[in-house]
């Protein structure tokens, strides 16, 4: 069996999850990792986060496992690494810093046959793909792709279900998101006032680009989705609070649950329903984009329905990126569009 050769730009949280998930596969091999960190520290974090639960050795500048040998190379930004030397099939940019088409193009010009961005872009790429929503539109000619974000994946999937099954007038989302690595742990001057405050001590109102990209992915919802974010002082486990105004006031909570359950059967790796009274730590390590909380749904006397959905942002994104890699591999094998 041919292994897909993958390079990782950055070895932060999402790329480390990708690496560990690939240890359980025989169809993807991580062959190169570009990062500014010392190899021994990168190896330490990779293993320490699992409390020694994986077998990966550091041999010089190589991470060695049953999955193969991944060369660690010094590289800080797109264009630094000549990817063609490693004969990679694609590169995943997980730095979280370089999000524009212009930056992604530098990977392609440096020998990557295809580039997948692990978060939302700042301008148009060839395609932004949410698995379970618009992955049927991908084409072999796509070279610069975004896998969206965890919030975008969760919200887009639910909005697709609700709009297809019942029809939506409007939707408002709030992502209650674990703090991110670009936030300071103590008050420190940053890009704006609120993001200069300590992530470990505060609930911090923030913006989210998810509504914009959801409407790009699903033009039928144009002008009908808004949203905001709250960064909260926990390291992992996030929550999507979605309020949806249905076209009909006849839609009830039971119908909502049955619709999500129907799609969960079609997309079992992406959607999960939970009936237990879970909290944020209960979804750490969960690979689903949607962990739908059936105990939390509310309905107003009119057309408004509120739902809560949990997700482990970095783990879910790593799993969807691997799904996306395999979707494009299927295209390569078939020689056309899905």
RACOR-V403920 format. One record per residue. N is the residue number from 1. RES is the residue in three letters. PSI is psi in whole degrees, -180 to 180 (NA if undefined). OMEGA is omega in degrees with one decimal (999 if undefined). NEAR is the number of other ideal C-beta (glycine too) atoms within 12 Angstrom. Layout:
[[N RES PSI OMEGA NEAR] [N RES PSI OMEGA NEAR]]
//
This chain:
[[1 UNK 132 178.1 10] [2 UNK 133 175.5 12] [3 UNK 137 175.1 20] [4 UNK 127 -176.5 35] [5 UNK 119 -172.9 34] [6 UNK 136 170.9 46] [7 UNK 144 178.9 48] [8 UNK 126 173.9 50] [9 UNK 111 -171.9 45] [10 UNK 143 179.3 39] [11 UNK 48 176.3 41] [12 UNK -157 -170.1 34] [13 UNK -51 -178.9 34] [14 UNK -49 178.0 38] [15 UNK -36 178.0 42] [16 UNK -39 175.2 39] [17 UNK -41 178.1 40] [18 UNK -47 -179.8 47] [19 UNK -48 -177.1 45] [20 UNK -38 178.2 36] [21 UNK -35 179.8 34] [22 UNK -19 175.7 38] [23 UNK -23 -178.7 28] [24 UNK 5 -176.4 20] [25 UNK 159 175.2 26] [26 UNK 13 -178.2 14] [27 UNK -6 177.6 22] [28 UNK 133 176.3 37] [29 UNK 126 172.5 34] [30 UNK 116 -173.9 46] [31 UNK -19 -179.3 34] [32 UNK 142 179.2 43] [33 UNK 121 179.3 46] [34 UNK 126 -179.7 44] [35 UNK 160 178.4 36] [36 UNK -9 -177.8 22] [37 UNK 157 176.7 25] [38 UNK 139 -177.6 15] [39 UNK -41 -177.7 28] [40 UNK -31 177.4 18] [41 UNK -38 176.6 16] [42 UNK -43 178.0 33] [43 UNK -42 -180.0 31] [44 UNK -49 179.9 19] [45 UNK -42 -178.7 27] [46 UNK -43 -176.7 40] [47 UNK -41 -174.9 24] [48 UNK -36 -178.4 16] [49 UNK -21 177.9 26] [50 UNK 8 -177.2 19] [51 UNK 41 178.0 8] [52 UNK 18 -174.7 11] [53 UNK 2 177.4 14] [54 UNK 155 179.2 26] [55 UNK 97 177.4 18] [56 UNK 126 179.9 34] [57 UNK 152 173.5 19] [58 UNK 117 177.2 25] [59 UNK 98 -175.6 16] [60 UNK -118 178.1 15] [61 UNK 23 -178.7 22] [62 UNK 135 165.3 23] [63 UNK 123 -173.9 41] [64 UNK 128 179.2 23] [65 UNK -179 176.7 25] [66 UNK -16 177.4 16] [67 UNK -19 -178.8 30] [68 UNK -162 -178.8 27] [69 UNK 120 179.5 23] [70 UNK 119 -179.5 42] [71 UNK 127 175.0 32] [72 UNK 124 -178.6 37] [73 UNK 150 179.9 32] [74 UNK 119 179.0 19] [75 UNK 131 -175.3 31] [76 UNK -24 -177.2 17] [77 UNK 162 179.0 24] [78 UNK 138 -178.0 36] [79 UNK -16 179.8 25] [80 UNK -29 -171.4 27] [81 UNK 125 174.4 36] [82 UNK 88 -172.8 22] [83 UNK -26 -178.9 37] [84 UNK -25 176.7 19] [85 UNK -33 -178.9 17] [86 UNK 1 178.3 32] [87 UNK 46 -178.6 21] [88 UNK 146 173.1 38] [89 UNK -33 177.4 32] [90 UNK 162 177.7 45] [91 UNK 135 171.0 53] [92 UNK 118 176.0 53] [93 UNK 108 -179.6 51] [94 UNK 23 -178.1 40] [95 UNK -29 -175.3 36] [96 UNK 2 -176.2 29] [97 UNK -37 -171.6 22] [98 UNK 101 -167.5 32] [99 UNK -2 -175.5 29] [100 UNK 163 175.6 24] [101 UNK -38 -177.7 26] [102 UNK -41 178.2 20] [103 UNK -43 -178.9 30] [104 UNK -33 179.5 42] [105 UNK -29 179.2 24] [106 UNK -35 174.7 26] [107 UNK -45 -179.0 44] [108 UNK -43 179.8 30] [109 UNK -22 179.4 22] [110 UNK 10 171.8 30] [111 UNK -2 176.0 26] [112 UNK 129 -179.1 39] [113 UNK -26 179.1 31] [114 UNK 148 -178.3 39] [115 UNK 131 175.3 49] [116 UNK 124 178.3 52] [117 UNK 134 -174.0 49] [118 UNK 2 176.6 46] [119 UNK -173 -177.7 44] [120 UNK 145 179.8 35] [121 UNK 170 175.6 35] [122 UNK -14 173.5 21] [123 UNK -179 -171.7 21] [124 UNK 132 168.5 21] [125 UNK -171 177.3 33] [126 UNK -34 -179.9 26] [127 UNK 143 166.7 38] [128 UNK 122 -171.4 42] [129 UNK 125 169.6 41] [130 UNK 113 -178.6 45] [131 UNK 131 -176.8 43] [132 UNK -7 -179.7 38] [133 UNK -60 -177.0 40] [134 UNK 20 179.7 32] [135 UNK -17 177.6 34] [136 UNK -9 -177.8 18] [137 UNK -6 -173.7 23] [138 UNK 152 -178.9 35] [139 UNK 153 179.5 23] [140 UNK -26 -178.7 22] [141 UNK -10 178.0 18] [142 UNK 128 179.1 32] [143 UNK -37 -177.3 26] [144 UNK 112 -168.6 36] [145 UNK 145 170.1 46] [146 UNK 140 175.2 43] [147 UNK 12 179.3 49] [148 UNK -149 174.8 44] [149 UNK 168 -179.3 44] [150 UNK -41 178.3 51] [151 UNK -43 179.5 48] [152 UNK -42 178.8 49] [153 UNK -49 -177.8 53] [154 UNK -48 -176.2 53] [155 UNK -42 -177.9 50] [156 UNK -40 180.0 48] [157 UNK -48 -179.5 46] [158 UNK -42 -179.6 52] [159 UNK -36 175.6 49] [160 UNK -45 -180.0 39] [161 UNK -51 -174.9 40] [162 UNK -40 -178.8 41] [163 UNK -40 -179.8 32] [164 UNK -40 -175.3 21] [165 UNK -36 -170.6 25] [166 UNK -25 -173.1 28] [167 UNK 132 -176.8 24] [168 UNK 137 169.4 36] [169 UNK -55 -178.9 25] [170 UNK 161 175.5 27] [171 UNK 143 176.1 40] [172 UNK 126 -178.9 27] [173 UNK 148 170.0 39] [174 UNK 121 173.6 33] [175 UNK 121 175.8 37] [176 UNK 96 -161.7 34] [177 UNK 139 173.1 41] [178 UNK 154 -178.4 36] [179 UNK 156 -174.4 31] [180 UNK 164 -173.2 33] [181 UNK -15 179.5 22] [182 UNK 4 175.4 20] [183 UNK 145 178.0 31] [184 UNK 146 176.1 23] [185 UNK -25 173.7 18] [186 UNK 159 179.6 14] [187 UNK 127 -176.3 18] [188 UNK 138 -178.1 15] [189 UNK 127 -179.2 11] [190 UNK -150 -175.8 20] [191 UNK -32 178.9 14] [192 UNK -179 -172.9 13] [193 UNK -55 -173.7 13] [194 UNK -36 179.8 22] [195 UNK 2 171.7 24] [196 UNK -5 -178.0 18] [197 UNK 158 -174.7 26] [198 UNK 124 177.7 20] [199 UNK -24 -177.5 30] [200 UNK -10 -174.0 20] [201 UNK -10 -169.4 17] [202 UNK 152 160.7 24] [203 UNK 121 -171.6 21] [204 UNK 113 174.9 30] [205 UNK 140 -175.5 20] [206 UNK 170 174.9 32] [207 UNK 163 175.3 23] [208 UNK 134 177.0 35] [209 UNK 0 -174.4 30] [210 UNK -47 -179.4 43] [211 UNK -40 179.4 34] [212 UNK -48 -175.6 30] [213 UNK -30 174.4 40] [214 UNK -41 179.8 42] [215 UNK -28 173.7 27] [216 UNK -40 -179.4 30] [217 UNK -38 -179.4 37] [218 UNK 84 -176.4 33] [219 UNK -21 178.6 15] [220 UNK -15 179.0 20] [221 UNK 12 -177.0 33] [222 UNK 130 178.7 17] [223 UNK 10 -174.2 16] [224 UNK 10 -179.7 26] [225 UNK 127 174.9 38] [226 UNK 167 179.5 25] [227 UNK 166 177.6 37] [228 UNK 178 -177.7 25] [229 UNK 152 169.4 36] [230 UNK 117 172.9 28] [231 UNK 126 -174.4 36] [232 UNK 157 -172.3 28] [233 UNK 61 169.4 23] [234 UNK 149 -174.2 26] [235 UNK -30 -177.0 24] [236 UNK 154 -179.0 31] [237 UNK 110 -177.3 31] [238 UNK 168 -173.2 44] [239 UNK 132 173.6 39] [240 UNK 117 175.3 47] [241 UNK 107 -174.1 33] [242 UNK 121 175.3 44] [243 UNK 122 -174.1 32] [244 UNK 130 174.0 44] [245 UNK 110 -178.8 28] [246 UNK 159 177.4 32] [247 UNK -28 -179.0 21] [248 UNK 140 175.9 19] [249 UNK -1 -178.7 18] [250 UNK -13 -179.0 15] [251 UNK 125 -179.5 31] [252 UNK 173 -178.1 20] [253 UNK -41 -179.5 24] [254 UNK -39 177.8 15] [255 UNK -40 177.4 22] [256 UNK -48 -178.5 36] [257 UNK -40 179.7 30] [258 UNK -36 179.4 21] [259 UNK -42 178.3 34] [260 UNK -40 178.8 42] [261 UNK -39 178.9 24] [262 UNK -43 -179.8 19] [263 UNK -29 176.8 29] [264 UNK -32 176.9 28] [265 UNK -32 177.6 15] [266 UNK -32 -175.5 17] [267 UNK 65 -173.2 29] [268 UNK -23 179.4 17] [269 UNK -12 -173.4 22] [270 UNK -36 -176.0 38] [271 UNK 134 175.3 37] [272 UNK 136 172.7 34] [273 UNK 137 176.0 32] [274 UNK 136 178.1 27] [275 UNK -9 -179.0 15] [276 UNK 157 178.8 16] [277 UNK 70 -173.6 12] [278 UNK 162 173.3 26] [279 UNK -178 -168.7 21] [280 UNK -41 -177.4 25] [281 UNK -20 -178.4 17] [282 UNK -16 -179.8 20] [283 UNK 2 177.2 36] [284 UNK 127 -177.3 25] [285 UNK -4 179.5 23] [286 UNK 130 -175.5 34] [287 UNK -4 -179.0 34] [288 UNK 144 173.8 35] [289 UNK -30 -179.6 48] [290 UNK 114 169.6 50] [291 UNK 93 -168.0 43] [292 UNK 123 -175.3 43] [293 UNK 100 -175.1 35] [294 UNK -18 -179.8 27] [295 UNK -13 -168.5 18] [296 UNK -3 -175.3 28] [297 UNK 141 178.6 32] [298 UNK 150 177.0 20] [299 UNK 135 175.7 24] [300 UNK 178 177.5 17] [301 UNK -17 -179.7 9] [302 UNK -124 -174.3 16] [303 UNK 6 -171.8 24] [304 UNK 129 177.8 26] [305 UNK 133 177.5 40] [306 UNK 133 176.2 26] [307 UNK 151 175.6 41] [308 UNK 135 -179.6 35] [309 UNK 131 -179.2 50] [310 UNK 157 171.8 45] [311 UNK 146 170.0 48] [312 UNK 101 -166.0 39] [313 UNK -54 -175.1 49] [314 UNK -41 -180.0 39] [315 UNK -44 179.6 34] [316 UNK -41 179.4 49] [317 UNK -40 177.8 44] [318 UNK -43 -179.6 41] [319 UNK -41 -179.7 38] [320 UNK -34 177.5 48] [321 UNK -42 176.7 46] [322 UNK -42 175.2 38] [323 UNK -41 -178.8 34] [324 UNK -40 175.5 44] [325 UNK -45 -178.6 44] [326 UNK -33 177.4 29] [327 UNK -42 177.9 35] [328 UNK -31 175.7 38] [329 UNK -40 177.2 29] [330 UNK -40 176.2 21] [331 UNK -45 179.7 27] [332 UNK -40 -178.8 24] [333 UNK -36 -177.7 16] [334 UNK -25 176.6 14] [335 UNK 21 179.3 11] [336 UNK -160 179.6 12] [337 UNK 150 178.3 18] [338 UNK NA 999 24]]
//
